[in-house]
Structures are given as structure tokens and as C-alpha cells.
């Protein structure tokens, strides 16, 4: 673990000792040092892969959390539990980006742009902190779900673990996409064809780091980056948590007894127009290794204070108390679901200001 150089990047994520992410760098050198001064006593600087206003996942038990904890009452004082959970359902939320670590940033960017059709939205190198971030997707960050990659200098390999499943990308022709990926030297792990017992055409491919992507044949969609699949140990528990604490809808649930698994699609809108979270339960498996590669999902909210209270009320764990980042006005809160998967909630208005 000590050999990994994990540095801040203004993108909010601390996962298994690592963090990652991005924002404009002009004013962040000073800000980053301020943040580390506040947080370093609780969590060594070497445990951060990235700090970003829109995703900074601060460590559990940090002094910063203590200094801002009192502010939470400003937004939630007097709100009953029932009113708070009703508010969650009405909150303006959407999936902003998913964060994970890669061993060769240029190679990964090349694969995503040439084989998967993504665009490089922005890239930022922080040599003094020994990491680089890249944001990729199919449209601008203010309206699309995107990927945030983190490369830590000198770290060429991570453990993806058994808990992370895959990302989903909607394409109009899976067969053609698979052939293109093959010509570019990509690895196809499941050839194009209908799903067993159904008509939807899919395929599976792997990126240079071994992250799996499911290609799903669909017509034109506003959100091609359409799924993040995570495995959970108790599906009903997870469904209730994501509904109550995160305000997601259960879009559909499907049991496959022949293959001994059940899936649930959770999200903030229809699958054909929004990115969704695919939760998978494998019969009899209650725990998974999470590795150190996948970090978290960032979600927009109108109020991080109320969000943190709702997470606590729903049985989740808040790992970074809500409030503005040191030296930055962006307000965030970080939390864990019942299986330990991390999410960062980012103030909607502050997030848009960051992108400016």
C-alpha cells in the first residue's frame, strides 16, 4: 500500500487509501495545500489520489468533518424524518461521473476515444502531487454522465476486485462496434449476440486495465454511458437504501434462477435516457473484495446537508460530513452504502460554477 502515491485532484474520492479527480487547476495548488493542512492530521497525504471540489472524498473522522458538522443544522433543523425522506424524492439529482484508477492514462484514453467513441473532455496534470486526471464521455459534464480517470505516477496496476462488475455503453450496432474494437487490438470477452433468453444484442469488451464494458444495442440515446454495475450482498436491503437515502427509483428487477443471480436497475429516470446503477446479487454471496481500482460515483444534489442526514437516517455511513471544501466554496458530502460502495454528493450550483 505504501508504494502507491495517492494524491489530491479536486475530484473527491478516497477509496481503500486512494483518491482521484479533477477541476481547473489554476487556483488549486494553494487550495489543495490548505485542504491537506486541515485533513492531514487525520489521514496521511499519501492516502489521497485526488481532491476535487466536485468529488473530494474526505477521510472518515477528519478534523474538517468536526468543524463543519454544526453547519448541517442550517439546512435540516426542524425537519422531521418523514419530511426529510420526502424531500429526497423531490431533490434534483443526477449521476455526474464515475471515478476509477488506471495504470497507463494515454493508452486508456486512446482505447476509449478510438474504440468506444468517447471524447476527451479535459485533462489535468498535477506534477507536484504526482497524478494526472482525465475526463471522458459522450457529451459535456454539465449534462452527461462521464468517466473520471486517475493515473498516479509510477503505479501501473490496480486490483479491480470481485465486487465491481462493469460499465455499460449503448451503441446502435454492437456487431460493428465489436469489429472496430478488434481491429484496434481491443479484447472481446463475449462476442456480439442476443442475451440468453432474450432479443437484446450485447457484447463484452475489456479496456487495457481489465475494466469490463458491456455494449448494449439501442437506438439513439442522450446518454450512451448508461450503466455502472456493482455487486451487493443483500439486494432488497440495497434497493431500499438507494430509494430512501439516494432518492433513486427501482426501474426494474429481474431474477435469473438458472444462473443464480438477480439484478435491480436503480436510477433517476428511464434507462434509455439516463445512466443507471445496476445492482447484482449472486445467490449465497454476501461479501466481495473491492480492490483499490474503482473509487466512487458522484451525484448532484440541491442540499448536501439534508442529503447527509437522509443517508444517516437510512442506515448509511457518512464518511465526510457536509460542508464546503477548505479554501473552496463547493459543498460536498461523502458516504457509504450498506456494502461499502462510496458515493460523493456535490452541490448542484457549486458543481456548475466549477465547470465554468
TIVOPA-774178 format. One line per field, with one value per residue (C-alpha): x, y, z; residue number from 1. Coordinates in nm, 3 decimals, decimal comma, padded with zeros to 5 digits. Layout:
<atoms>
east	c(X;...) $
north	c(Y;...) $
up	c(Z;...) $
k	c(NUM;...) $
</atoms>
This chain:
<atoms>
east	c(00,000;00,280;00,419;00,112;00,144;-00,209;-00,256;-00,535;-00,706;-01,011;-01,242;-01,343;-01,255;-01,085;-01,122;-00,915;-00,647;-00,676;-00,843;-00,868;-01,027;-01,043;-01,128;-00,949;-00,601;-00,521;-00,620;-00,592;-00,232;-00,290;-00,634;-00,505;-00,241;-00,499;-00,719;-00,432;-00,338;-00,689;-00,713;-00,359;-00,361;-00,641;-00,539;-00,186;-00,147;-00,017;-00,365;-00,519;-00,543;-00,745;-00,913;-01,163;-01,429;-01,687;-01,569;-01,326;-01,397;-01,252;-01,146;-01,351;-01,310;-01,127;-01,098;-01,270;-01,577;-01,586;-01,558;-01,844;-02,072;-02,252;-02,338;-02,562;-02,830;-02,866;-03,042;-03,213;-03,315;-03,671;-03,722;-03,893;-03,766;-04,071;-04,032;-03,663;-03,724;-03,999;-03,752;-03,503;-03,760;-03,802;-03,434;-03,284;-03,032;-02,839;-02,530;-02,236;-01,937;-01,773;-01,415;-01,150;-00,775;-00,575;-00,214;-00,150;-00,359;-00,265;-00,330;-00,669;-00,767;-00,673;-00,890;-01,190;-01,177;-01,088;-01,278;-01,566;-01,628;-01,582;-01,441;-01,158;-01,335;-01,040;-00,710;-00,505;-00,158;-00,050;00,323;00,379;00,122;00,228;-00,103;-00,297;-00,672;-00,870;-01,245;-01,407;-01,760;-02,013;-02,112;-02,037;-02,015;-02,298;-02,548;-02,389;-02,261;-01,885;-01,577;-01,300;-00,973;-00,682;-00,324;-00,084;00,279;00,460;00,153;00,082;-00,157;-00,454;-00,672;-01,024;-01,156;-01,461;-01,726;-01,707;-01,889;-01,882;-01,978;-02,250;-02,240;-02,537;-02,444;-02,657;-02,474;-02,297;-02,160;-01,986;-01,854;-01,704;-01,532;-01,389;-01,255;-01,090;-00,916;-00,779;-00,642;-00,907;-01,005;-01,353;-01,461;-01,814;-01,893;-02,189;-02,521;-02,860;-02,874;-02,972;-03,348;-03,395;-03,352;-03,127;-02,789;-02,490;-02,116;-01,846;-01,503;-01,219;-01,015;-00,633;-00,668;-00,922;-01,233;-01,528;-01,767;-02,099;-02,205;-02,585;-02,761;-03,011;-03,138;-03,009;-02,990;-02,893;-02,684;-02,465;-02,263;-02,561;-02,468;-02,240;-02,279;-02,184;-02,236;-02,415;-02,472;-02,840;-03,035;-03,356;-03,156;-02,967;-03,283;-03,446;-03,132;-03,092;-03,460;-03,469;-03,122;-03,038;-03,386;-03,344;-03,629;-03,637;-03,669;-03,686;-03,585;-03,513;-03,435;-03,244;-03,262;-03,093;-02,775;-02,839;-02,843;-03,087;-03,040;-03,205;-03,179;-03,178;-03,171;-03,321;-03,504;-03,571;-03,283;-03,297;-03,237;-03,030;-02,732;-02,838;-02,689;-02,717;-02,705;-02,636;-02,695;-02,537;-02,717;-02,547;-02,271;-02,288;-01,945;-01,698;-01,341;-01,344;-00,976;-00,819;-00,909;-01,271;-01,335;-01,688;-01,981;-02,051;-02,415;-02,556;-02,789;-02,951;-02,854;-02,562;-02,668;-03,010;-02,856;-02,616;-02,899;-03,108;-02,815;-02,772;-03,145;-03,143;-02,862;-02,575;-02,240;-02,132;-01,754;-01,718;-01,958;-02,135;-01,985;-01,761;-01,415;-01,131;-01,047;-01,319;-01,689;-01,803;-02,009;-01,992;-02,062;-01,933;-02,099;-02,104;-02,394;-02,458;-02,199;-01,932;-01,965;-01,876;-02,064;-01,999;-02,286;-02,197;-02,394;-02,556;-02,492;-02,133;-02,064;-02,173;-01,956;-01,658;-01,713;-01,701) $
north	c(00,000;00,240;00,210;00,378;00,753;00,879;01,248;01,505;01,615;01,811;01,534;01,396;01,039;00,841;00,468;00,198;00,455;00,621;00,930;01,099;01,362;01,698;02,067;02,362;02,376;02,744;02,814;02,470;02,446;02,671;02,527;02,174;02,254;02,423;02,115;01,888;02,109;02,067;01,695;01,568;01,507;01,254;01,093;01,095;01,289;00,975;00,825;01,069;01,007;01,311;01,611;01,797;02,034;01,822;01,494;01,535;01,229;01,323;01,074;00,937;01,113;01,414;01,737;01,910;01,697;01,820;02,183;02,169;01,926;02,207;02,367;02,077;02,208;02,515;02,316;02,045;02,193;02,113;01,874;01,553;01,220;01,182;01,527;01,464;01,142;01,312;01,585;01,326;01,213;01,569;01,668;01,744;01,462;01,306;01,091;01,321;01,093;00,767;00,767;00,496;00,444;00,327;00,228;00,393;00,704;00,769;00,408;00,415;00,746;00,607;00,299;00,498;00,752;00,524;00,210;00,331;00,665;00,885;01,236;01,361;01,645;01,770;01,653;01,785;01,703;01,786;01,703;01,831;01,580;01,309;01,233;01,312;01,320;01,281;01,324;01,138;01,093;01,135;01,492;01,787;01,731;01,971;01,742;01,396;01,116;01,095;00,898;01,042;00,853;00,893;00,799;00,803;00,840;00,509;00,294;00,076;-00,178;-00,191;-00,464;-00,434;-00,684;-00,908;-00,654;-00,421;-00,557;-00,347;-00,025;-00,020;00,166;00,191;00,163;00,144;-00,157;-00,392;-00,612;-00,322;-00,186;-00,522;-00,549;-00,199;-00,285;-00,598;-00,401;-00,165;-00,456;-00,449;-00,756;-00,901;-01,135;-01,203;-01,189;-00,987;-01,166;-01,178;-01,224;-01,572;-01,598;-01,253;-01,039;-00,754;-00,776;-00,730;-00,793;-00,758;-00,599;-00,510;-00,191;-00,200;-00,225;-00,506;-00,300;-00,463;-00,276;-00,418;-00,297;-00,278;-00,235;00,054;00,329;00,686;00,788;01,111;00,908;00,642;00,585;00,414;00,176;00,108;-00,245;-00,323;-00,647;-00,639;-00,890;-00,820;-00,687;-00,593;-00,403;-00,216;-00,132;00,019;00,213;00,364;00,455;00,616;00,768;00,845;00,908;00,661;00,470;00,094;00,089;-00,287;-00,607;-00,940;-01,278;-01,541;-01,866;-02,065;-01,862;-01,790;-01,413;-01,123;-00,770;-00,440;-00,125;00,192;00,549;00,893;00,833;00,580;00,357;00,468;00,832;00,823;00,650;00,391;00,180;-00,194;-00,383;-00,756;-01,020;-01,362;-01,632;-01,701;-01,438;-01,172;-01,006;-00,906;-00,782;-00,424;-00,390;-00,047;00,038;00,153;00,462;00,606;00,770;01,143;01,257;01,608;01,742;02,070;02,032;01,827;01,887;01,730;01,455;01,356;01,348;01,128;00,888;00,854;00,809;00,531;00,335;00,461;00,586;00,945;00,946;01,316;01,549;01,800;02,142;02,349;02,227;02,416;02,721;02,635;02,711;02,381;02,188;01,808;01,510;01,153;00,833;00,455;00,228;-00,091;-00,281;-00,013;00,135;00,502;00,797;01,170;01,418;01,755;02,077;02,134;02,509;02,475;02,200;02,418;02,702;02,465;02,378;02,748) $
up	c(00,000;00,087;-00,264;-00,411;-00,440;-00,392;-00,443;-00,439;-00,755;-00,661;-00,763;-00,432;-00,374;-00,111;-00,153;00,007;00,071;-00,268;-00,414;-00,751;-00,977;-01,140;-01,179;-01,330;-01,181;-01,189;-00,831;-00,683;-00,575;-00,277;-00,214;-00,216;00,041;00,260;00,239;00,332;00,624;00,760;00,690;00,706;01,080;01,042;00,714;00,569;00,248;00,084;00,106;-00,139;-00,512;-00,590;-00,445;-00,641;-00,544;-00,713;-00,565;-00,281;-00,071;00,257;00,512;00,791;01,122;00,982;01,176;00,887;00,943;01,302;01,205;00,957;01,138;01,311;00,980;00,886;01,114;00,894;00,625;00,825;01,160;01,246;00,957;01,063;00,939;00,721;00,567;00,506;00,315;00,116;00,028;-00,102;-00,358;-00,484;-00,480;-00,822;-00,851;-01,135;-01,174;-01,251;-01,303;-01,201;-01,075;-01,104;-01,142;-01,441;-01,499;-01,838;-01,893;-02,256;-02,354;-02,183;-02,342;-02,683;-02,628;-02,506;-02,787;-03,079;-02,980;-02,766;-02,933;-02,627;-02,628;-02,410;-02,228;-02,025;-01,884;-01,599;-01,472;-01,116;-01,109;-00,756;-00,634;-00,882;-01,050;-01,368;-01,428;-01,748;-01,801;-02,090;-02,210;-02,487;-02,405;-02,174;-01,799;-01,719;-01,892;-01,927;-01,707;-01,764;-01,660;-01,448;-01,475;-01,234;-01,307;-01,010;-01,113;-01,112;-01,039;-01,342;-01,195;-00,957;-00,813;-00,956;-00,702;-00,729;-00,632;-00,929;-01,232;-01,548;-01,722;-01,987;-02,318;-02,551;-02,920;-03,233;-03,380;-03,141;-03,420;-03,596;-03,267;-03,176;-03,515;-03,473;-03,128;-03,267;-03,543;-03,277;-03,077;-02,806;-02,608;-02,669;-02,390;-02,515;-02,884;-03,011;-02,998;-02,825;-02,450;-02,342;-02,338;-02,493;-02,802;-02,689;-02,862;-02,632;-02,617;-02,354;-02,403;-02,169;-02,156;-02,111;-01,731;-01,737;-01,666;-01,840;-02,068;-02,177;-02,521;-02,540;-02,874;-02,860;-03,081;-03,046;-02,680;-02,500;-02,252;-02,418;-02,099;-01,944;-01,661;-01,367;-01,233;-00,872;-00,679;-00,344;-00,065;00,008;-00,289;-00,108;00,153;-00,119;-00,311;-00,004;00,083;-00,263;-00,272;00,072;00,106;-00,257;-00,393;-00,678;-00,839;-00,882;-01,260;-01,291;-01,116;-01,279;-01,128;-01,323;-01,122;-01,399;-01,348;-00,979;-00,978;-00,950;-01,081;-00,996;-01,207;-00,996;-01,123;-01,162;-01,487;-01,767;-01,872;-02,233;-02,138;-01,818;-01,665;-01,407;-01,132;-01,191;-00,862;-00,888;-00,622;-00,675;-00,481;-00,149;-00,186;00,084;00,060;-00,211;-00,235;-00,361;-00,451;-00,495;-00,854;-00,851;-00,638;-00,644;-00,816;-00,779;-00,760;-00,781;-00,511;-00,413;-00,047;00,086;00,447;00,406;00,195;00,475;00,726;00,497;00,449;00,826;00,872;00,612;00,775;00,559;00,684;00,623;00,581;00,512;00,690;00,462;00,407;00,180;00,095;00,262;00,054;-00,198;-00,181;-00,331;-00,079;-00,071;00,150;00,111;00,226;00,204;00,116;00,321;00,114;00,149;-00,201;-00,186;-00,330;-00,315;-00,328;-00,479;-00,459;-00,800;-00,817;-00,696;-00,948;-01,240;-01,111;-01,110;-01,473;-01,566) $
k	c(1;2;3;4;5;6;7;8;9;10;11;12;13;14;15;16;17;18;19;20;21;22;23;24;25;26;27;28;29;30;31;32;33;34;35;36;37;38;39;40;41;42;43;44;45;46;47;48;49;50;51;52;53;54;55;56;57;58;59;60;61;62;63;64;65;66;67;68;69;70;71;72;73;74;75;76;77;78;79;80;81;82;83;84;85;86;87;88;89;90;91;92;93;94;95;96;97;98;99;100;101;102;103;104;105;106;107;108;109;110;111;112;113;114;115;116;117;118;119;120;121;122;123;124;125;126;127;128;129;130;131;132;133;134;135;136;137;138;139;140;141;142;143;144;145;146;147;148;149;150;151;152;153;154;155;156;157;158;159;160;161;162;163;164;165;166;167;168;169;170;171;172;173;174;175;176;177;178;179;180;181;182;183;184;185;186;187;188;189;190;191;192;193;194;195;196;197;198;199;200;201;202;203;204;205;206;207;208;209;210;211;212;213;214;215;216;217;218;219;220;221;222;223;224;225;226;227;228;229;230;231;232;233;234;235;236;237;238;239;240;241;242;243;244;245;246;247;248;249;250;251;252;253;254;255;256;257;258;259;260;261;262;263;264;265;266;267;268;269;270;271;272;273;274;275;276;277;278;279;280;281;282;283;284;285;286;287;288;289;290;291;292;293;294;295;296;297;298;299;300;301;302;303;304;305;306;307;308;309;310;311;312;313;314;315;316;317;318;319;320;321;322;323;324;325;326;327;328;329;330;331;332;333;334;335;336;337;338;339;340;341;342;343;344;345;346;347;348;349;350;351;352;353;354;355;356) $
</atoms>
